[in-house]
Amino acid sequence: MAALRCTCEQGTNLWGEFWWIEGEHRWVFFDDEKASETYAEQLTHCRGCGRSLERKGLRATTPSLLP
């Protein structure tokens, strides 16, 4: 698991996991904003800017420590 964030100003906290899907490894991203309606749901686009989520376009952050 990796704590991530889009590089845009509106980016929200995400977590990414490296999964084996259809014969290859792929990054899968999830909403990590606990107050969000989509918390823990899989995301394919940044909720802030709408850009497609790709590991190379995200930056590492500190994991959320809220209960």
N, C-alpha and C positions, 0 to 999 in steps of 0.2 A: 504494500500500500504506500502511496506517495501523496502528501498534502501539496496541492497545486492551486494556482490562480492564473486566470487569463491576464495577459500583459496590458489589456485596456484599462482605462480609468474606472469603468463600471464593473469590472470583473468581480465575481464572488468566489468564495472558497469552494474548492472541489477536492475530491480525492480520486486518485486513479489506481487501477489495478491492472496488472499484466495477465491477460487470460489467453488460454489456448482455444481458438475459435476456428472451425473449418480448416484444420490442418496448419494453422500458423498462430504465432503470438500476436496479440493486438492489445492496445491500451483501451480500457473502458473507464469512463468518467462518471462520477456521481456528485450530486448536489450535497455540499457539506455545510450549508447554512441552516442551523437547527431551527430558526424561526420561519424558514421558507415553507411554502405550501408543497414544494417538490423535494423536501429534504429526503435524502437517501435514494432518490430516483435517478435512473441513468439519464445522462445528458449527452447530446451530440453537438450542441451549439452553446456558446457563451450566452447566458441570460442578459448580460449587459450590452454587448456589441453585436451579437448574432453570428459571430465568426465560428466556423466549424472548429471543434476542439481537436487539436493534434498535440501530442506531447512536446514537439519541438517549439510550439507556439505558446507554451505555458511556463510559468516560473514556479520553483519550489517555495513553499511557505512552511510555517510551523503548524502542526496539526492542531485542530480545535481542542481545547482542554475543558470546554463547558460540559457539564453532565447531561 
